[in-house]
Amino acid sequence: MNYVNDEKTLANFADNDKFYSDRMENRISPESSLWNPWHGCHKLSTGCRHCYVYRGDSKHGKDSSIITKTGQFNLPVRRKKDKTYKIPSGNLVYTCFTSDFLIEEADEWRIEAWKMMRERYDLHFLFITKRIDRLGQCLPPDWGDGYDNVTICCTMENQDRVDYRLPLYKAAPVKHKIIICEPLLSAINFKGELGTWVEQIVVGGESGKEARICNYDWVLDIRRQCIENNISFWFKQTGYRLLKGEREYKIARQFQHTQARKAGINYSGRSNGNNYSD
């Protein structure tokens, strides 16, 4: 189960500052959908410093730290006039991209969200969390070793967060796991803990004019660790500031995905039969 990295989807998702917009539903590819059941988050670790949701909300005078249930809460089970589901069967559903699915304020709402995921077993849901330490207390009673149609991604932006989150994530009862090193803020050593339990590692620099630097050597070293373990690797975006050798490049937002792709360093590892990438 690999995070989408096709050009069509990248173009639709290129402007993260607008990612939270209600209009995004009309811009994503036919094979994927966006479902934000709640909105808002609390900054948890250093990777949250320049959060795109906070940047976007600030332009509209919204307080991103206030968590609210959205009007599209029941989107997965909504139907058209002909009684068919609005989200077609087979879609990949990017879930909770303007919040954290495991945030405390959503504990009551999450019960119903899990039920909708279970009802729509014909869809595949993917969400990213920095709160993997809360997973155990957030799972539904019938979770077992995970739902087949749910990928839980865990963000690890630097070595400190790898040291804390990786053991928790590795032990978590989740069938599909992807590590997200974005924004990548330091060199990372997974210390031999990678293996078949990880399906993909996604790496990207930080966007926005206040972005912290991403060293290309850090990217290449994570790639090396992926290849050694036959894990798929995706260099998703360069970020605004990329250090390559002795030179720092400042890359405009619209070119960050394409420049990463042109680096030609993506790697396809083992396949589990559910491949969402090129």
Beta strands, then each sheet from edge to edge (+ up, - down):
strand 1: 32-35
strand 2: 38-39
strand 3: 68-69
strand 4: 92-95
strand 5: 124-129
strand 6: 150-155
strand 7: 176-181
strand 8: 200-204
strand 9: 214-215
strand 10: 232-237
strand 11: 241-244
strand 12: 247-250
sheet 1: 1+ 4+ 5+ 6+ 7+ 8+ 10+
sheet 2: 2+ 3-
sheet 3: 9+ 11+ 12-
end
